[in-house]
Amino acid sequence: MRRIPFALILVATSFSGAVTVAACSDDDTSPPPQNQPDTATSAVSIAFEGRVGSEPFRCTQPYTQLGTAKVTADLLDFRFYVHDVRLVTRDGREAPVTLTQDKKWQYENVALLDFEDKTGTCANGTVDTNTRVVGTVPPGDYTGLRFRLGVPFALNHGNAATAPSPLNLSGLFWIWNAGYKFLRVDARVQQRALLADAGDAGGDAGAPPVFPVHIGSTGCQGDAQDGGVTDCSRRNVADIELASFDVTKNKVVVDYAALVAGTELTAGGGMGCMSSPEDATCKEIFAHLGLDLASGKPAAGQAFFRAE
């Protein structure tokens, strides 16, 4: 009988949150070559969705009952970076997702999730949106998801003007010493008293001021233009874990209402939360990100991300 060449077939199936890779042949039952590394991988796409409570995020509608004062607000921006994305097996082993280098949303192990589309109130963003992290993983029975919110230190202090996409957005960059804004969610709270100069809070004179949430590293030492930044005393990179996550069925819900629950959005003089450890307005926001405000280290109890 003529032998049919051995064929490697990658099959992605859904059972108990598994992404499975199978190898088979039509009539060849001989064992595979010995001492050969298993290089089979499967494509994976992890979906994210911006929400405000139970409602999908949009740039064209106000949202009510936000924060402790139950205010109404229009959202102006909703973007964040993630890196070190991993799927987790039943027995707790991690499999890193090798990100597709698409030259737009993903670079090295960093991905930008962007929910705003520059319509309505979202004047500072971009028309294009991105709601997925895509890449490949080794074979495995995956039941959980882990990732880090932020930009890794090695990429956080370059020049945004010359950096590759998605690290080239000036709206997500502070200064070279501090690096990127890992998370930017801005809201214009309708019930707030006007500031004498609303422009200081990112709004127009005579308009309600903006309550920004900008998360990034603080307390950074060194000069990015002269010898480089050597460290940041508060890196403010959150470790996110969704213990029960079926990548073939679930999506990551990112909920602004949960982020600001417990926060007085009418307080803070229009400055919002800018990641300063002295900023009391950041206390609950950091807690809901799974960060300790004083140290900038990961902490338990994040509520911003959930699986659905």
C-alpha positions as CSV (number, residue, x, y, z in Angstrom):
1,M,0.0,0.0,0.0
2,R,1.3,3.5,-0.8
3,R,2.0,5.4,2.4
4,I,0.3,8.7,2.8
5,P,2.6,11.4,4.1
6,F,2.1,12.3,7.7
7,A,0.0,15.4,8.2
8,L,-0.1,17.7,11.1
9,I,-3.6,19.2,11.6
10,L,-4.3,22.0,14.1
11,V,-7.8,21.8,15.5
12,A,-9.2,24.4,17.9
13,T,-12.1,23.0,19.8
14,S,-14.2,24.1,22.8
15,F,-14.5,21.9,25.8
16,S,-14.1,23.1,29.4
17,G,-12.3,26.1,28.2
18,A,-9.7,24.2,26.2
19,V,-7.8,25.2,23.1
20,T,-6.7,21.8,21.8
21,V,-4.1,20.9,19.2
22,A,-4.4,17.4,17.6
23,A,-2.0,15.6,15.2
24,C,-3.2,12.8,13.0
25,S,-2.7,10.9,9.7
26,D,-4.9,8.9,7.4
27,D,-3.3,5.4,7.7
28,D,0.1,5.9,9.2
29,T,0.3,4.5,12.7
30,S,4.1,4.7,13.1
31,P,5.3,6.7,16.1
32,P,6.5,10.3,15.6
33,P,10.2,10.9,15.4
34,Q,11.9,10.8,18.8
35,N,13.6,13.8,20.4
36,Q,11.7,16.2,18.3
37,P,10.3,19.3,20.0
38,D,6.6,19.8,19.8
39,T,6.2,23.0,17.8
40,A,2.5,22.8,17.2
41,T,0.6,25.9,18.2
42,S,-3.0,27.1,17.9
43,A,-4.4,30.5,17.0
44,V,-6.1,32.2,19.9
45,S,-8.2,35.4,20.0
46,I,-9.1,36.9,23.4
47,A,-12.1,39.2,23.3
48,F,-12.5,42.4,25.4
49,E,-15.6,44.6,25.8
50,G,-15.8,48.0,27.3
51,R,-18.8,48.4,29.7
52,V,-20.3,50.9,32.0
53,G,-22.2,48.8,34.5
54,S,-24.5,46.6,32.4
55,E,-24.4,48.9,29.3
56,P,-21.9,48.7,26.5
57,F,-19.5,51.6,26.3
58,R,-20.2,54.1,23.6
59,C,-18.9,57.7,23.0
60,T,-22.4,58.9,22.1
61,Q,-24.4,58.4,25.3
62,P,-24.2,59.6,29.0
63,Y,-24.1,57.1,31.8
64,T,-25.9,57.5,35.1
65,Q,-25.5,56.4,38.7
66,L,-21.7,56.6,38.7
67,G,-19.6,56.7,41.9
68,T,-20.7,57.4,45.4
69,A,-22.7,60.5,44.4
70,K,-24.5,58.6,41.6
71,V,-23.7,61.2,39.0
72,T,-24.3,61.3,35.3
73,A,-21.2,61.5,33.0
74,D,-20.1,61.3,29.4
75,L,-17.0,59.2,28.8
76,L,-14.3,60.8,26.6
77,D,-11.7,58.1,26.3
78,F,-11.3,54.4,27.2
79,R,-7.9,52.8,26.3
80,F,-5.3,50.7,28.0
81,Y,-2.2,48.6,27.5
82,V,-1.8,44.9,28.5
83,H,1.2,42.7,28.3
84,D,2.5,39.3,29.5
85,V,-0.8,37.6,28.4
86,R,-1.0,34.0,29.5
87,L,-3.6,31.2,29.4
88,V,-3.7,28.9,32.4
89,T,-4.2,25.1,32.4
90,R,-6.3,23.1,34.9
91,D,-3.3,22.3,36.9
92,G,-2.1,25.9,37.1
93,R,0.6,25.9,34.5
94,E,0.9,29.0,32.4
95,A,1.2,29.2,28.6
96,P,2.3,32.5,27.2
97,V,0.4,33.9,24.3
98,T,2.8,34.8,21.5
99,L,1.2,38.0,20.2
100,T,0.8,38.4,16.4
101,Q,3.0,41.3,15.4
102,D,0.4,43.3,13.4
103,K,2.4,46.6,13.4
104,K,-0.7,48.4,14.7
105,W,-2.2,47.1,17.9
106,Q,0.5,44.6,19.1
107,Y,4.2,45.0,19.5
108,E,6.5,42.5,21.2
109,N,4.4,41.3,24.2
110,V,2.3,44.5,24.5
111,A,-1.2,45.0,23.1
112,L,-3.4,48.1,23.1
113,L,-7.1,47.7,23.7
114,D,-9.0,50.8,22.4
115,F,-12.8,51.1,22.9
116,E,-13.3,54.7,21.8
117,D,-13.9,55.6,18.2
118,K,-13.6,59.4,18.1
119,T,-17.3,59.9,17.7
120,G,-19.5,61.8,20.1
121,T,-17.6,63.0,23.1
122,C,-14.4,61.0,22.3
123,A,-12.5,63.8,20.5
124,N,-9.1,62.9,21.8
125,G,-8.9,59.3,20.5
126,T,-8.7,57.5,17.1
127,V,-11.3,56.3,14.7
128,D,-10.0,52.7,14.8
129,T,-10.8,50.5,17.7
130,N,-9.4,47.2,18.9
131,T,-11.2,44.8,21.2
132,R,-9.0,41.6,20.8
133,V,-5.7,40.2,21.8
134,V,-4.6,37.7,19.1
135,G,-1.7,35.3,18.9
136,T,-0.8,31.6,19.3
137,V,-0.4,29.2,22.2
138,P,1.0,25.7,22.7
139,P,-1.4,22.8,23.0
140,G,-3.3,22.7,26.3
141,D,-6.5,22.5,28.3
142,Y,-6.9,26.1,29.3
143,T,-9.4,27.2,31.9
144,G,-8.0,30.6,33.1
145,L,-6.4,33.8,31.9
146,R,-3.7,36.1,33.3
147,F,-2.2,39.3,32.0
148,R,-0.7,42.5,33.3
149,L,-2.2,46.0,32.9
150,G,0.5,48.4,31.8
151,V,3.6,48.6,29.7
152,P,6.7,46.5,30.7
153,F,9.5,48.6,32.2
154,A,11.9,47.8,29.4
155,L,9.5,49.5,26.9
156,N,8.0,52.2,29.2
157,H,10.6,54.9,28.8
158,G,11.4,55.3,25.2
159,N,10.5,58.1,22.8
160,A,6.8,57.9,21.8
161,A,7.6,60.1,18.7
162,T,9.8,57.4,17.2
163,A,8.3,54.3,18.9
164,P,6.5,51.6,16.8
165,S,2.7,51.4,17.0
166,P,0.9,51.1,19.4
167,L,3.5,52.8,21.5
168,N,3.5,55.9,19.4
169,L,0.3,57.6,20.7
170,S,0.9,60.9,22.3
171,G,-2.4,60.8,24.1
172,L,-1.2,57.8,26.0
173,F,2.2,59.2,26.9
174,W,3.2,61.4,29.8
175,I,6.9,62.2,29.6
176,W,10.0,60.0,29.0
177,N,10.8,59.8,32.6
178,A,7.3,58.6,33.7
179,G,6.5,56.7,30.5
180,Y,3.1,55.7,29.2
181,K,-0.4,56.1,30.6
182,F,-1.2,52.4,31.0
183,L,-4.9,53.2,31.4
184,R,-6.8,56.3,30.2
185,V,-10.5,56.7,31.0
186,D,-11.8,60.2,31.1
187,A,-15.3,61.3,32.0
188,R,-17.1,64.6,31.9
189,V,-19.3,64.7,35.0
190,Q,-22.5,66.6,34.3
191,Q,-23.4,67.5,37.9
192,R,-20.1,69.1,38.9
193,A,-19.6,72.7,39.8
194,L,-17.7,74.6,37.1
195,L,-14.0,75.3,37.7
196,A,-12.8,78.8,37.3
197,D,-10.7,77.5,34.4
198,A,-12.2,74.3,33.2
199,G,-9.4,74.0,30.6
200,D,-7.1,72.9,33.4
201,A,-9.1,69.7,33.7
202,G,-9.2,69.0,30.0
203,G,-12.5,70.7,29.3
204,D,-13.7,73.8,27.6
205,A,-14.3,77.0,29.5
206,G,-17.9,77.0,30.8
207,A,-18.2,73.2,30.5
208,P,-18.2,70.7,33.3
209,P,-14.6,69.7,34.1
210,V,-13.2,66.3,33.2
211,F,-12.5,63.6,35.8
212,P,-9.6,61.7,34.4
213,V,-8.2,58.3,35.4
214,H,-4.6,58.1,34.1
215,I,-2.7,55.1,35.5
216,G,1.1,55.0,35.0
217,S,4.4,54.7,36.8
218,T,5.5,57.3,39.3
219,G,8.6,58.0,41.3
220,C,10.9,57.2,38.4
221,Q,14.6,57.8,38.7
222,G,17.0,58.6,36.0
223,D,16.7,60.5,32.7
224,A,15.4,58.6,29.7
225,Q,17.4,60.9,27.4
226,D,20.6,60.7,29.4
227,G,21.6,57.3,30.6
228,G,18.0,55.9,30.9
229,V,15.5,55.5,33.7
230,T,16.9,53.1,36.2
231,D,13.7,52.3,38.2
232,C,10.3,53.6,39.3
233,S,9.5,53.4,43.0
234,R,5.8,52.8,42.1
235,R,5.5,50.9,38.8
236,N,1.7,50.6,39.2
237,V,1.5,47.5,36.9
238,A,-1.5,45.4,38.0
239,D,-1.6,41.6,37.8
240,I,-5.0,40.5,36.5
241,E,-6.2,36.9,36.9
242,L,-9.5,35.5,35.7
243,A,-9.5,32.1,37.2
244,S,-12.4,30.8,35.2
245,F,-12.1,31.8,31.6
246,D,-12.9,29.8,28.5
247,V,-11.1,31.5,25.6
248,T,-13.5,30.0,23.1
249,K,-16.7,31.3,24.8
250,N,-15.9,34.1,27.3
251,K,-14.8,37.7,26.9
252,V,-13.1,40.0,29.2
253,V,-15.5,42.7,30.4
254,V,-13.9,46.0,31.4
255,D,-16.3,48.0,33.5
256,Y,-15.8,51.7,34.2
257,A,-18.7,51.7,36.7
258,A,-16.9,49.1,38.8
259,L,-13.6,51.1,38.5
260,V,-15.1,54.2,40.1
261,A,-17.5,52.5,42.5
262,G,-16.7,54.0,45.9
263,T,-15.1,57.1,44.4
264,E,-16.6,60.6,44.8
265,L,-16.5,61.8,41.2
266,T,-17.5,65.4,42.2
267,A,-14.4,65.7,44.4
268,G,-10.8,66.3,43.6
269,G,-11.0,69.8,42.0
270,G,-11.3,68.3,38.5
271,M,-7.9,66.6,38.8
272,G,-9.3,63.0,39.1
273,C,-6.8,60.2,39.7
274,M,-3.3,60.8,38.2
275,S,-1.6,57.9,40.0
276,S,-0.1,60.0,42.8
277,P,0.2,58.2,46.1
278,E,-0.8,61.5,47.8
279,D,-4.1,61.6,45.9
280,A,-6.9,60.3,48.1
281,T,-9.1,60.2,45.0
282,C,-7.0,57.3,43.7
283,K,-7.5,55.1,46.7
284,E,-10.6,53.2,45.7
285,I,-9.7,53.3,42.0
286,F,-6.4,51.7,42.7
287,A,-8.1,49.1,44.9
288,H,-10.4,48.2,42.0
289,L,-7.4,47.8,39.7
290,G,-5.7,45.4,42.2
291,L,-3.0,47.9,43.1
292,D,-1.7,49.2,46.4
293,L,-1.7,53.0,46.1
294,A,1.3,53.6,48.5
295,S,3.7,51.0,47.0
296,G,2.4,50.7,43.4
297,K,2.6,46.9,43.8
298,P,-0.1,44.4,42.9
299,A,-2.8,43.7,45.5
300,A,-5.8,41.4,45.8
301,G,-9.4,42.4,45.0
302,Q,-9.5,43.9,41.5
303,A,-13.0,44.6,40.1
304,F,-12.3,46.4,36.8
305,F,-12.0,43.1,34.8
306,R,-14.4,40.2,34.8
307,A,-15.2,37.2,32.6
308,E,-18.5,36.8,30.9
